[in-house]
Amino acid sequence: MNFLEFMFVPMILLITVVVPIWITLHYRSLNNSSRALSDDDRQSLDEMLEAVDRMTDRITNLEAILDADHPNWRNEKEDNR
């Protein structure tokens, strides 16, 4: 029995089982790493979150002013619908 005959079955098993799993896991890990946020994306997200916080504070303040000036403004809005 020569070397090629001896290695035939292990090579077939390697090609049919191990290589497809290896390729699948390799490209899955590449895909997962590309989904991660870059530094620029993370900075943009942080800026947007800060803007959302500022807008939330502004809305809260505006609602407090409206509550003080026009106590029934929420009910009037619902009545007009």
PDB file of N, CA, C and O in Angstrom:
ATOM      1  N   MET A   1       0.861  -1.165   0.000  1.00  0.00           N
ATOM      2  CA  MET A   1       0.000   0.000   0.000  1.00  0.00           C
ATOM      3  C   MET A   1       0.914   1.236   0.000  1.00  0.00           C
ATOM      4  O   MET A   1       1.751   1.405   0.886  1.00  0.00           O
ATOM      5  N   ASN A   2       0.736   2.072  -0.991  1.00  0.00           N
ATOM      6  CA  ASN A   2       1.572   3.267  -1.049  1.00  0.00           C
ATOM      7  C   ASN A   2       0.910   4.421  -0.292  1.00  0.00           C
ATOM      8  O   ASN A   2      -0.196   4.292   0.232  1.00  0.00           O
ATOM      9  N   PHE A   3       1.607   5.527  -0.253  1.00  0.00           N
ATOM     10  CA  PHE A   3       1.165   6.679   0.534  1.00  0.00           C
ATOM     11  C   PHE A   3      -0.165   7.239   0.035  1.00  0.00           C
ATOM     12  O   PHE A   3      -1.013   7.593   0.854  1.00  0.00           O
ATOM     13  N   LEU A   4      -0.378   7.330  -1.263  1.00  0.00           N
ATOM     14  CA  LEU A   4      -1.621   7.881  -1.808  1.00  0.00           C
ATOM     15  C   LEU A   4      -2.827   7.023  -1.451  1.00  0.00           C
ATOM     16  O   LEU A   4      -3.893   7.544  -1.124  1.00  0.00           O
ATOM     17  N   GLU A   5      -2.657   5.718  -1.513  1.00  0.00           N
ATOM     18  CA  GLU A   5      -3.756   4.835  -1.131  1.00  0.00           C
ATOM     19  C   GLU A   5      -4.052   4.953   0.366  1.00  0.00           C
ATOM     20  O   GLU A   5      -5.206   4.869   0.784  1.00  0.00           O
ATOM     21  N   PHE A   6      -3.029   5.143   1.147  1.00  0.00           N
ATOM     22  CA  PHE A   6      -3.190   5.269   2.585  1.00  0.00           C
ATOM     23  C   PHE A   6      -3.899   6.580   2.958  1.00  0.00           C
ATOM     24  O   PHE A   6      -4.702   6.599   3.892  1.00  0.00           O
ATOM     25  N   MET A   7      -3.617   7.649   2.255  1.00  0.00           N
ATOM     26  CA  MET A   7      -4.168   8.963   2.572  1.00  0.00           C
ATOM     27  C   MET A   7      -5.474   9.273   1.841  1.00  0.00           C
ATOM     28  O   MET A   7      -6.053  10.338   2.057  1.00  0.00           O
ATOM     29  N   PHE A   8      -5.948   8.380   0.991  1.00  0.00           N
ATOM     30  CA  PHE A   8      -7.134   8.660   0.192  1.00  0.00           C
ATOM     31  C   PHE A   8      -8.368   8.921   1.074  1.00  0.00           C
ATOM     32  O   PHE A   8      -9.027   9.948   0.910  1.00  0.00           O
ATOM     33  N   VAL A   9      -8.681   8.032   1.982  1.00  0.00           N
ATOM     34  CA  VAL A   9      -9.869   8.178   2.824  1.00  0.00           C
ATOM     35  C   VAL A   9      -9.750   9.389   3.761  1.00  0.00           C
ATOM     36  O   VAL A   9     -10.709  10.155   3.855  1.00  0.00           O
ATOM     37  N   PRO A  10      -8.637   9.599   4.448  1.00  0.00           N
ATOM     38  CA  PRO A  10      -8.550  10.799   5.291  1.00  0.00           C
ATOM     39  C   PRO A  10      -8.675  12.106   4.487  1.00  0.00           C
ATOM     40  O   PRO A  10      -9.262  13.073   4.971  1.00  0.00           O
ATOM     41  N   MET A  11      -8.137  12.135   3.293  1.00  0.00           N
ATOM     42  CA  MET A  11      -8.248  13.345   2.470  1.00  0.00           C
ATOM     43  C   MET A  11      -9.695  13.584   2.045  1.00  0.00           C
ATOM     44  O   MET A  11     -10.153  14.726   2.039  1.00  0.00           O
ATOM     45  N   ILE A  12     -10.411  12.535   1.693  1.00  0.00           N
ATOM     46  CA  ILE A  12     -11.818  12.673   1.318  1.00  0.00           C
ATOM     47  C   ILE A  12     -12.617  13.183   2.518  1.00  0.00           C
ATOM     48  O   ILE A  12     -13.454  14.075   2.373  1.00  0.00           O
ATOM     49  N   LEU A  13     -12.363  12.624   3.691  1.00  0.00           N
ATOM     50  CA  LEU A  13     -13.046  13.098   4.895  1.00  0.00           C
ATOM     51  C   LEU A  13     -12.708  14.560   5.185  1.00  0.00           C
ATOM     52  O   LEU A  13     -13.584  15.341   5.556  1.00  0.00           O
ATOM     53  N   LEU A  14     -11.463  14.918   5.018  1.00  0.00           N
ATOM     54  CA  LEU A  14     -11.058  16.300   5.240  1.00  0.00           C
ATOM     55  C   LEU A  14     -11.780  17.233   4.275  1.00  0.00           C
ATOM     56  O   LEU A  14     -12.285  18.279   4.682  1.00  0.00           O
ATOM     57  N   ILE A  15     -11.830  16.865   3.023  1.00  0.00           N
ATOM     58  CA  ILE A  15     -12.449  17.717   2.005  1.00  0.00           C
ATOM     59  C   ILE A  15     -13.961  17.793   2.183  1.00  0.00           C
ATOM     60  O   ILE A  15     -14.541  18.858   1.970  1.00  0.00           O
ATOM     61  N   THR A  16     -14.607  16.719   2.560  1.00  0.00           N
ATOM     62  CA  THR A  16     -16.070  16.718   2.638  1.00  0.00           C
ATOM     63  C   THR A  16     -16.619  17.201   3.976  1.00  0.00           C
ATOM     64  O   THR A  16     -17.759  17.661   4.037  1.00  0.00           O
ATOM     65  N   VAL A  17     -15.835  17.107   5.048  1.00  0.00           N
ATOM     66  CA  VAL A  17     -16.354  17.467   6.361  1.00  0.00           C
ATOM     67  C   VAL A  17     -15.658  18.700   6.940  1.00  0.00           C
ATOM     68  O   VAL A  17     -16.315  19.685   7.276  1.00  0.00           O
ATOM     69  N   VAL A  18     -14.373  18.648   7.051  1.00  0.00           N
ATOM     70  CA  VAL A  18     -13.639  19.686   7.774  1.00  0.00           C
ATOM     71  C   VAL A  18     -13.580  20.994   6.995  1.00  0.00           C
ATOM     72  O   VAL A  18     -13.824  22.057   7.565  1.00  0.00           O
ATOM     73  N   VAL A  19     -13.266  20.938   5.723  1.00  0.00           N
ATOM     74  CA  VAL A  19     -13.096  22.161   4.928  1.00  0.00           C
ATOM     75  C   VAL A  19     -14.391  22.980   4.847  1.00  0.00           C
ATOM     76  O   VAL A  19     -14.332  24.193   5.047  1.00  0.00           O
ATOM     77  N   PRO A  20     -15.555  22.383   4.564  1.00  0.00           N
ATOM     78  CA  PRO A  20     -16.770  23.214   4.539  1.00  0.00           C
ATOM     79  C   PRO A  20     -17.085  23.872   5.888  1.00  0.00           C
ATOM     80  O   PRO A  20     -17.507  25.027   5.934  1.00  0.00           O
ATOM     81  N   ILE A  21     -16.881  23.137   6.974  1.00  0.00           N
ATOM     82  CA  ILE A  21     -17.114  23.721   8.297  1.00  0.00           C
ATOM     83  C   ILE A  21     -16.131  24.857   8.549  1.00  0.00           C
ATOM     84  O   ILE A  21     -16.506  25.907   9.073  1.00  0.00           O
ATOM     85  N   TRP A  22     -14.887  24.646   8.176  1.00  0.00           N
ATOM     86  CA  TRP A  22     -13.856  25.657   8.360  1.00  0.00           C
ATOM     87  C   TRP A  22     -14.189  26.923   7.573  1.00  0.00           C
ATOM     88  O   TRP A  22     -14.093  28.031   8.102  1.00  0.00           O
ATOM     89  N   ILE A  23     -14.577  26.757   6.320  1.00  0.00           N
ATOM     90  CA  ILE A  23     -14.920  27.908   5.478  1.00  0.00           C
ATOM     91  C   ILE A  23     -16.140  28.636   6.043  1.00  0.00           C
ATOM     92  O   ILE A  23     -16.157  29.866   6.096  1.00  0.00           O
ATOM     93  N   THR A  24     -17.147  27.893   6.460  1.00  0.00           N
ATOM     94  CA  THR A  24     -18.349  28.510   7.025  1.00  0.00           C
ATOM     95  C   THR A  24     -18.017  29.321   8.269  1.00  0.00           C
ATOM     96  O   THR A  24     -18.451  30.466   8.397  1.00  0.00           O
ATOM     97  N   LEU A  25     -17.266  28.750   9.171  1.00  0.00           N
ATOM     98  CA  LEU A  25     -16.902  29.464  10.396  1.00  0.00           C
ATOM     99  C   LEU A  25     -16.014  30.669  10.106  1.00  0.00           C
ATOM    100  O   LEU A  25     -16.122  31.699  10.772  1.00  0.00           O
ATOM    101  N   HIS A  26     -15.144  30.542   9.121  1.00  0.00           N
ATOM    102  CA  HIS A  26     -14.270  31.664   8.761  1.00  0.00           C
ATOM    103  C   HIS A  26     -15.089  32.851   8.274  1.00  0.00           C
ATOM    104  O   HIS A  26     -14.901  33.971   8.750  1.00  0.00           O
ATOM    105  N   TYR A  27     -15.995  32.616   7.330  1.00  0.00           N
ATOM    106  CA  TYR A  27     -16.771  33.729   6.794  1.00  0.00           C
ATOM    107  C   TYR A  27     -17.799  34.249   7.798  1.00  0.00           C
ATOM    108  O   TYR A  27     -18.147  35.429   7.757  1.00  0.00           O
ATOM    109  N   ARG A  28     -18.282  33.412   8.679  1.00  0.00           N
ATOM    110  CA  ARG A  28     -19.181  33.881   9.728  1.00  0.00           C
ATOM    111  C   ARG A  28     -18.440  34.820  10.674  1.00  0.00           C
ATOM    112  O   ARG A  28     -18.991  35.839  11.089  1.00  0.00           O
ATOM    113  N   SER A  29     -17.202  34.488  11.016  1.00  0.00           N
ATOM    114  CA  SER A  29     -16.433  35.370  11.900  1.00  0.00           C
ATOM    115  C   SER A  29     -16.089  36.679  11.196  1.00  0.00           C
ATOM    116  O   SER A  29     -16.069  37.729  11.840  1.00  0.00           O
ATOM    117  N   LEU A  30     -15.817  36.644   9.893  1.00  0.00           N
ATOM    118  CA  LEU A  30     -15.578  37.884   9.152  1.00  0.00           C
ATOM    119  C   LEU A  30     -16.824  38.757   9.142  1.00  0.00           C
ATOM    120  O   LEU A  30     -16.741  39.975   9.303  1.00  0.00           O
ATOM    121  N   ASN A  31     -17.972  38.132   8.954  1.00  0.00           N
ATOM    122  CA  ASN A  31     -19.229  38.873   8.928  1.00  0.00           C
ATOM    123  C   ASN A  31     -19.510  39.506  10.288  1.00  0.00           C
ATOM    124  O   ASN A  31     -19.945  40.655  10.357  1.00  0.00           O
ATOM    125  N   ASN A  32     -19.269  38.775  11.354  1.00  0.00           N
ATOM    126  CA  ASN A  32     -19.496  39.313  12.699  1.00  0.00           C
ATOM    127  C   ASN A  32     -18.552  40.466  13.008  1.00  0.00           C
ATOM    128  O   ASN A  32     -18.948  41.433  13.657  1.00  0.00           O
ATOM    129  N   SER A  33     -17.321  40.374  12.554  1.00  0.00           N
ATOM    130  CA  SER A  33     -16.383  41.461  12.827  1.00  0.00           C
ATOM    131  C   SER A  33     -16.721  42.701  12.017  1.00  0.00           C
ATOM    132  O   SER A  33     -16.436  43.815  12.456  1.00  0.00           O
ATOM    133  N   SER A  34     -17.321  42.535  10.845  1.00  0.00           N
ATOM    134  CA  SER A  34     -17.690  43.705  10.046  1.00  0.00           C
ATOM    135  C   SER A  34     -18.925  44.397  10.619  1.00  0.00           C
ATOM    136  O   SER A  34     -19.161  45.569  10.329  1.00  0.00           O
ATOM    137  N   ARG A  35     -19.709  43.697  11.421  1.00  0.00           N
ATOM    138  CA  ARG A  35     -20.898  44.295  12.034  1.00  0.00           C
ATOM    139  C   ARG A  35     -20.552  45.202  13.206  1.00  0.00           C
ATOM    140  O   ARG A  35     -21.364  46.039  13.602  1.00  0.00           O
ATOM    141  N   ALA A  36     -19.382  45.050  13.751  1.00  0.00           N
ATOM    142  CA  ALA A  36     -18.994  45.862  14.903  1.00  0.00           C
ATOM    143  C   ALA A  36     -18.893  47.327  14.487  1.00  0.00           C
ATOM    144  O   ALA A  36     -18.546  47.640  13.348  1.00  0.00           O
ATOM    145  N   LEU A  37     -19.200  48.207  15.418  1.00  0.00           N
ATOM    146  CA  LEU A  37     -19.163  49.636  15.130  1.00  0.00           C
ATOM    147  C   LEU A  37     -17.721  50.121  15.031  1.00  0.00           C
ATOM    148  O   LEU A  37     -16.865  49.756  15.837  1.00  0.00           O
ATOM    149  N   SER A  38     -17.479  50.947  14.028  1.00  0.00           N
ATOM    150  CA  SER A  38     -16.166  51.570  13.919  1.00  0.00           C
ATOM    151  C   SER A  38     -16.091  52.726  14.912  1.00  0.00           C
ATOM    152  O   SER A  38     -17.089  53.089  15.533  1.00  0.00           O
ATOM    153  N   ASP A  39     -14.912  53.294  15.051  1.00  0.00           N
ATOM    154  CA  ASP A  39     -14.748  54.422  15.980  1.00  0.00           C
ATOM    155  C   ASP A  39     -15.588  55.617  15.548  1.00  0.00           C
ATOM    156  O   ASP A  39     -16.181  56.297  16.386  1.00  0.00           O
ATOM    157  N   ASP A  40     -15.642  55.876  14.234  1.00  0.00           N
ATOM    158  CA  ASP A  40     -16.460  56.987  13.732  1.00  0.00           C
ATOM    159  C   ASP A  40     -17.941  56.744  14.000  1.00  0.00           C
ATOM    160  O   ASP A  40     -18.669  57.655  14.394  1.00  0.00           O
ATOM    161  N   ASP A  41     -18.383  55.496  13.780  1.00  0.00           N
ATOM    162  CA  ASP A  41     -19.785  55.168  14.034  1.00  0.00           C
ATOM    163  C   ASP A  41     -20.122  55.323  15.515  1.00  0.00           C
ATOM    164  O   ASP A  41     -21.180  55.841  15.872  1.00  0.00           O
ATOM    165  N   ARG A  42     -19.219  54.872  16.359  1.00  0.00           N
ATOM    166  CA  ARG A  42     -19.455  54.980  17.804  1.00  0.00           C
ATOM    167  C   ARG A  42     -19.510  56.447  18.228  1.00  0.00           C
ATOM    168  O   ARG A  42     -20.334  56.816  19.064  1.00  0.00           O
ATOM    169  N   GLN A  43     -18.638  57.290  17.656  1.00  0.00           N
ATOM    170  CA  GLN A  43     -18.648  58.712  17.983  1.00  0.00           C
ATOM    171  C   GLN A  43     -19.950  59.360  17.512  1.00  0.00           C
ATOM    172  O   GLN A  43     -20.543  60.164  18.231  1.00  0.00           O
ATOM    173  N   SER A  44     -20.393  59.007  16.304  1.00  0.00           N
ATOM    174  CA  SER A  44     -21.661  59.545  15.801  1.00  0.00           C
ATOM    175  C   SER A  44     -22.822  59.113  16.683  1.00  0.00           C
ATOM    176  O   SER A  44     -23.714  59.909  16.977  1.00  0.00           O
ATOM    177  N   LEU A  45     -22.812  57.872  17.099  1.00  0.00           N
ATOM    178  CA  LEU A  45     -23.868  57.369  17.973  1.00  0.00           C
ATOM    179  C   LEU A  45     -23.872  58.105  19.312  1.00  0.00           C
ATOM    180  O   LEU A  45     -24.935  58.453  19.826  1.00  0.00           O
ATOM    181  N   ASP A  46     -22.698  58.339  19.870  1.00  0.00           N
ATOM    182  CA  ASP A  46     -22.619  59.090  21.133  1.00  0.00           C
ATOM    183  C   ASP A  46     -23.147  60.509  20.965  1.00  0.00           C
ATOM    184  O   ASP A  46     -23.848  61.018  21.839  1.00  0.00           O
ATOM    185  N   GLU A  47     -22.812  61.151  19.846  1.00  0.00           N
ATOM    186  CA  GLU A  47     -23.308  62.506  19.592  1.00  0.00           C
ATOM    187  C   GLU A  47     -24.828  62.516  19.452  1.00  0.00           C
ATOM    188  O   GLU A  47     -25.501  63.410  19.965  1.00  0.00           O
ATOM    189  N   MET A  48     -25.362  61.517  18.757  1.00  0.00           N
ATOM    190  CA  MET A  48     -26.817  61.442  18.602  1.00  0.00           C
ATOM    191  C   MET A  48     -27.503  61.202  19.943  1.00  0.00           C
ATOM    192  O   MET A  48     -28.559  61.776  20.213  1.00  0.00           O
ATOM    193  N   LEU A  49     -26.909  60.359  20.783  1.00  0.00           N
ATOM    194  CA  LEU A  49     -27.495  60.110  22.102  1.00  0.00           C
ATOM    195  C   LEU A  49     -27.482  61.371  22.962  1.00  0.00           C
ATOM    196  O   LEU A  49     -28.429  61.630  23.704  1.00  0.00           O
ATOM    197  N   GLU A  50     -26.409  62.156  22.862  1.00  0.00           N
ATOM    198  CA  GLU A  50     -26.371  63.427  23.595  1.00  0.00           C
ATOM    199  C   GLU A  50     -27.447  64.375  23.081  1.00  0.00           C
ATOM    200  O   GLU A  50     -28.094  65.067  23.868  1.00  0.00           O
ATOM    201  N   ALA A  51     -27.644  64.412  21.754  1.00  0.00           N
ATOM    202  CA  ALA A  51     -28.686  65.271  21.176  1.00  0.00           C
ATOM    203  C   ALA A  51     -30.066  64.824  21.645  1.00  0.00           C
ATOM    204  O   ALA A  51     -30.924  65.657  21.937  1.00  0.00           O
ATOM    205  N   VAL A  52     -30.280  63.519  21.717  1.00  0.00           N
ATOM    206  CA  VAL A  52     -31.565  62.999  22.200  1.00  0.00           C
ATOM    207  C   VAL A  52     -31.788  63.412  23.650  1.00  0.00           C
ATOM    208  O   VAL A  52     -32.893  63.805  24.022  1.00  0.00           O
ATOM    209  N   ASP A  53     -30.750  63.326  24.463  1.00  0.00           N
ATOM    210  CA  ASP A  53     -30.881  63.748  25.868  1.00  0.00           C
ATOM    211  C   ASP A  53     -31.229  65.228  25.970  1.00  0.00           C
ATOM    212  O   ASP A  53     -32.079  65.615  26.772  1.00  0.00           O
ATOM    213  N   ARG A  54     -30.570  66.062  25.154  1.00  0.00           N
ATOM    214  CA  ARG A  54     -30.872  67.499  25.180  1.00  0.00           C
ATOM    215  C   ARG A  54     -32.305  67.760  24.729  1.00  0.00           C
ATOM    216  O   ARG A  54     -33.005  68.577  25.327  1.00  0.00           O
ATOM    217  N   MET A  55     -32.745  67.068  23.674  1.00  0.00           N
ATOM    218  CA  MET A  55     -34.120  67.259  23.187  1.00  0.00           C
ATOM    219  C   MET A  55     -35.140  66.795  24.216  1.00  0.00           C
ATOM    220  O   MET A  55     -36.187  67.421  24.381  1.00  0.00           O
ATOM    221  N   THR A  56     -34.842  65.709  24.905  1.00  0.00           N
ATOM    222  CA  THR A  56     -35.744  65.225  25.951  1.00  0.00           C
ATOM    223  C   THR A  56     -35.871  66.254  27.067  1.00  0.00           C
ATOM    224  O   THR A  56     -36.967  66.512  27.564  1.00  0.00           O
ATOM    225  N   ASP A  57     -34.747  66.836  27.454  1.00  0.00           N
ATOM    226  CA  ASP A  57     -34.793  67.892  28.482  1.00  0.00           C
ATOM    227  C   ASP A  57     -35.600  69.089  28.001  1.00  0.00           C
ATOM    228  O   ASP A  57     -36.377  69.660  28.766  1.00  0.00           O
ATOM    229  N   ARG A  58     -35.426  69.472  26.746  1.00  0.00           N
ATOM    230  CA  ARG A  58     -36.175  70.608  26.202  1.00  0.00           C
ATOM    231  C   ARG A  58     -37.672  70.325  26.191  1.00  0.00           C
ATOM    232  O   ARG A  58     -38.478  71.180  26.558  1.00  0.00           O
ATOM    233  N   ILE A  59     -38.034  69.126  25.768  1.00  0.00           N
ATOM    234  CA  ILE A  59     -39.459  68.771  25.729  1.00  0.00           C
ATOM    235  C   ILE A  59     -40.046  68.783  27.134  1.00  0.00           C
ATOM    236  O   ILE A  59     -41.155  69.274  27.346  1.00  0.00           O
ATOM    237  N   THR A  60     -39.299  68.242  28.093  1.00  0.00           N
ATOM    238  CA  THR A  60     -39.764  68.243  29.482  1.00  0.00           C
ATOM    239  C   THR A  60     -39.964  69.667  29.983  1.00  0.00           C
ATOM    240  O   THR A  60     -40.959  69.965  30.643  1.00  0.00           O
ATOM    241  N   ASN A  61     -39.014  70.546  29.668  1.00  0.00           N
ATOM    242  CA  ASN A  61     -39.139  71.948  30.092  1.00  0.00           C
ATOM    243  C   ASN A  61     -40.321  72.633  29.413  1.00  0.00           C
ATOM    244  O   ASN A  61     -41.063  73.375  30.057  1.00  0.00           O
ATOM    245  N   LEU A  62     -40.500  72.386  28.118  1.00  0.00           N
ATOM    246  CA  LEU A  62     -41.636  72.985  27.409  1.00  0.00           C
ATOM    247  C   LEU A  62     -42.965  72.495  27.975  1.00  0.00           C
ATOM    248  O   LEU A  62     -43.904  73.278  28.117  1.00  0.00           O
ATOM    249  N   GLU A  63     -43.049  71.217  28.295  1.00  0.00           N
ATOM    250  CA  GLU A  63     -44.279  70.696  28.887  1.00  0.00           C
ATOM    251  C   GLU A  63     -44.519  71.307  30.267  1.00  0.00           C
ATOM    252  O   GLU A  63     -45.664  71.563  30.637  1.00  0.00           O
ATOM    253  N   ALA A  64     -43.455  71.540  31.027  1.00  0.00           N
ATOM    254  CA  ALA A  64     -43.611  72.174  32.344  1.00  0.00           C
ATOM    255  C   ALA A  64     -44.117  73.604  32.192  1.00  0.00           C
ATOM    256  O   ALA A  64     -44.967  74.051  32.962  1.00  0.00           O
ATOM    257  N   ILE A  65     -43.595  74.323  31.198  1.00  0.00           N
ATOM    258  CA  ILE A  65     -44.061  75.694  30.945  1.00  0.00           C
ATOM    259  C   ILE A  65     -45.525  75.683  30.528  1.00  0.00           C
ATOM    260  O   ILE A  65     -46.319  76.485  31.019  1.00  0.00           O
ATOM    261  N   LEU A  66     -45.883  74.778  29.626  1.00  0.00           N
ATOM    262  CA  LEU A  66     -47.281  74.687  29.195  1.00  0.00           C
ATOM    263  C   LEU A  66     -48.193  74.294  30.351  1.00  0.00           C
ATOM    264  O   LEU A  66     -49.301  74.815  30.471  1.00  0.00           O
ATOM    265  N   ASP A  67     -47.734  73.376  31.203  1.00  0.00           N
ATOM    266  CA  ASP A  67     -48.541  72.995  32.370  1.00  0.00           C
ATOM    267  C   ASP A  67     -48.772  74.186  33.293  1.00  0.00           C
ATOM    268  O   ASP A  67     -49.852  74.325  33.867  1.00  0.00           O
ATOM    269  N   ALA A  68     -47.761  75.051  33.440  1.00  0.00           N
ATOM    270  CA  ALA A  68     -47.898  76.220  34.315  1.00  0.00           C
ATOM    271  C   ALA A  68     -48.803  77.275  33.690  1.00  0.00           C
ATOM    272  O   ALA A  68     -49.631  77.868  34.381  1.00  0.00           O
ATOM    273  N   ASP A  69     -48.651  77.513  32.381  1.00  0.00           N
ATOM    274  CA  ASP A  69     -49.432  78.564  31.712  1.00  0.00           C
ATOM    275  C   ASP A  69     -50.841  78.108  31.354  1.00  0.00           C
ATOM    276  O   ASP A  69     -51.799  78.861  31.525  1.00  0.00           O
ATOM    277  N   HIS A  70     -50.969  76.892  30.864  1.00  0.00           N
ATOM    278  CA  HIS A  70     -52.261  76.353  30.417  1.00  0.00           C
ATOM    279  C   HIS A  70     -52.424  74.951  31.008  1.00  0.00           C
ATOM    280  O   HIS A  70     -52.041  73.968  30.373  1.00  0.00           O
ATOM    281  N   PRO A  71     -52.981  74.850  32.199  1.00  0.00           N
ATOM    282  CA  PRO A  71     -53.041  73.564  32.906  1.00  0.00           C
ATOM    283  C   PRO A  71     -53.781  72.466  32.139  1.00  0.00           C
ATOM    284  O   PRO A  71     -53.478  71.287  32.325  1.00  0.00           O
ATOM    285  N   ASN A  72     -54.729  72.818  31.294  1.00  0.00           N
ATOM    286  CA  ASN A  72     -55.517  71.797  30.591  1.00  0.00           C
ATOM    287  C   ASN A  72     -55.090  71.624  29.138  1.00  0.00           C
ATOM    288  O   ASN A  72     -55.882  71.152  28.322  1.00  0.00           O
ATOM    289  N   TRP A  73     -53.887  71.985  28.806  1.00  0.00           N
ATOM    290  CA  TRP A  73     -53.481  71.929  27.405  1.00  0.00           C
ATOM    291  C   TRP A  73     -53.480  70.501  26.864  1.00  0.00           C
ATOM    292  O   TRP A  73     -53.735  70.291  25.678  1.00  0.00           O
ATOM    293  N   ARG A  74     -53.204  69.539  27.699  1.00  0.00           N
ATOM    294  CA  ARG A  74     -53.212  68.147  27.225  1.00  0.00           C
ATOM    295  C   ARG A  74     -54.647  67.704  26.914  1.00  0.00           C
ATOM    296  O   ARG A  74     -54.886  67.038  25.906  1.00  0.00           O
ATOM    297  N   ASN A  75     -55.578  68.064  27.758  1.00  0.00           N
ATOM    298  CA  ASN A  75     -56.978  67.702  27.536  1.00  0.00           C
ATOM    299  C   ASN A  75     -57.553  68.438  26.339  1.00  0.00           C
ATOM    300  O   ASN A  75     -58.321  67.859  25.572  1.00  0.00           O
ATOM    301  N   GLU A  76     -57.193  69.711  26.165  1.00  0.00           N
ATOM    302  CA  GLU A  76     -57.673  70.481  25.016  1.00  0.00           C
ATOM    303  C   GLU A  76     -57.191  69.862  23.720  1.00  0.00           C
ATOM    304  O   GLU A  76     -57.927  69.824  22.734  1.00  0.00           O
ATOM    305  N   LYS A  77     -55.981  69.384  23.716  1.00  0.00           N
ATOM    306  CA  LYS A  77     -55.426  68.755  22.523  1.00  0.00           C
ATOM    307  C   LYS A  77     -56.222  67.496  22.176  1.00  0.00           C
ATOM    308  O   LYS A  77     -56.527  67.257  21.008  1.00  0.00           O
ATOM    309  N   GLU A  78     -56.556  66.695  23.180  1.00  0.00           N
ATOM    310  CA  GLU A  78     -57.315  65.473  22.945  1.00  0.00           C
ATOM    311  C   GLU A  78     -58.750  65.784  22.531  1.00  0.00           C
ATOM    312  O   GLU A  78     -59.336  65.042  21.742  1.00  0.00           O
ATOM    313  N   ASP A  79     -59.326  66.871  23.052  1.00  0.00           N
ATOM    314  CA  ASP A  79     -60.698  67.242  22.706  1.00  0.00           C
ATOM    315  C   ASP A  79     -60.800  67.704  21.257  1.00  0.00           C
ATOM    316  O   ASP A  79     -61.851  67.540  20.638  1.00  0.00           O
ATOM    317  N   ASN A  80     -59.747  68.271  20.709  1.00  0.00           N
ATOM    318  CA  ASN A  80     -59.762  68.776  19.336  1.00  0.00           C
ATOM    319  C   ASN A  80     -59.654  67.666  18.304  1.00  0.00           C
ATOM    320  O   ASN A  80     -59.822  67.926  17.113  1.00  0.00           O
ATOM    321  N   ARG A  81     -59.390  66.486  18.708  1.00  0.00           N
ATOM    322  CA  ARG A  81     -59.229  65.382  17.744  1.00  0.00           C
ATOM    323  C   ARG A  81     -60.540  64.865  17.269  1.00  0.00           C
ATOM    324  O   ARG A  81     -60.582  63.940  16.458  1.00  0.00           O
TER     325      ARG A  81
END
